[in-house]
Amino acid sequence: MTKADIVNEISRSTGLDKAAVLSTIEKFMDVVKDSMAHGENVYLRGFGSFIVKTRKEKTARNISKNTTIIIPEHKVPAFKPAKTFIDEVH
């Protein structure tokens, strides 16, 4: 399902204008991205949590040059679904 599919489904089921639904969805995504960029997690009860995970520093290999490189500790975005979400999918 794409963003356009989601907009169409919400618009159809609520009777709202597609442009308004698209604007709302894009603003929601902006708020989530901005919050996570500032290190804040976003919790949506019954749906899940958008969280910032920290990956530890690790050693890797550059196969083409046969050298070892160090990948520094860094943060990555992640999604952790709520238990009710997981139960619905199973």
Beta strands, then each sheet from edge to edge (+ up, - down):
strand 1: 42-44
strand 2: 48-55
strand 3: 58-62
strand 4: 67-71
strand 5: 74-81
sheet 1: 1+ 2- 5+
sheet 2: 3+ 4-
end
